[in-house]
Amino acid sequence: MMQRIFNKTAKFRFPKHVSPYIFALYMATIMAFLMCLVITLAEFGIDEHYMRNVMNAYQVAMPSAFFCVLVVRPIVAWLIGWTVQGH
């Protein structure tokens, strides 16, 4: 069952040369949302407007996070090569 679902969804793939941008998109999307959840909770607590506040913050955080991941990724790759044996 799962293999049949995977076969149907895996037909479209991006070319390998765009992988840094796809990585940045996924990383920014997930991390910005998680950070908005945590920061909104810490700042305002949970009330009836919690998710609205999260999504308002996310509108600013996601594009910012995407740009930041694009900028920081090469630096992190260099730091890993500098500090991890075998890279």
N, C-alpha and C positions, 0 to 999 in steps of 0.2 A: 504494500500500500504506500509506504513512505517513498520507496524508490520511484513509483509511478508519479507521485506528486513532484518529487525532485526533478524527474525527467521533463515534466511539463514546464516547470518554472525556470530551469537552468538553460533554456535555449538561447536567450539573449545574454551575452556577456560583453562587457566593455573591453576595449583593447588594453593590453598590459601597460602601455605608456601613460594611461590616465589613472593608474592605481594610486599615485600619491594624492590625487584630488578626490578620488572616491574614499580613500582612507580618511582624509581630512573631513569630508562630508559626514561620514558615519561617526567619526570620533567627536566632531563638534555637535552633531545632533544629539547624541547620547549624553555626553558630558554636560552640555549646556542645560539640557532638561533636568538631569540629576542635580546639578548645582542650583538651578532655579527652585526645585522642590525643597532642598535643604535650606537655602538662604531665606526663602519666603517663610518657611516654618520657623526659623530662628528669629526672624525679624518681626513677624506679625502673628505667629501661631496659626492654629487651624480654626477657621471659622467658615461661615457660609460663602465667603469670597476667596477662599484659599486657592482653588484652581484658576479662577479668573486672574488673581494676582500672579500666580505662577506663569500663566500664558502671556500676560502683559510683560513680565520680565523676560520671558523666553524670546519674544519678538526682537528684543535688543541683543540678548545674549547669544543666540544661535549664529547670526551673521558675524558677530564679533569673534566668537569662538572659532568659526570656520577660517577667518582671516588669520587668527593667532596660530592655529594648528599649521596652516600653510607656511607661516614664517618660522615657527619653532621646530617643525619636524626635521629639517636638515641639521639644525644645531643638535638636537637630541640624537640623531643618527651618528653625528660626529662624536658626541660624548660617549655613546655606547662603544664605538670603535676604539676610542681612546682608553676606556676603562674595562672592557670585557675581553678576556683572552680569546683568541681565535677569530676575531673580527677584523 
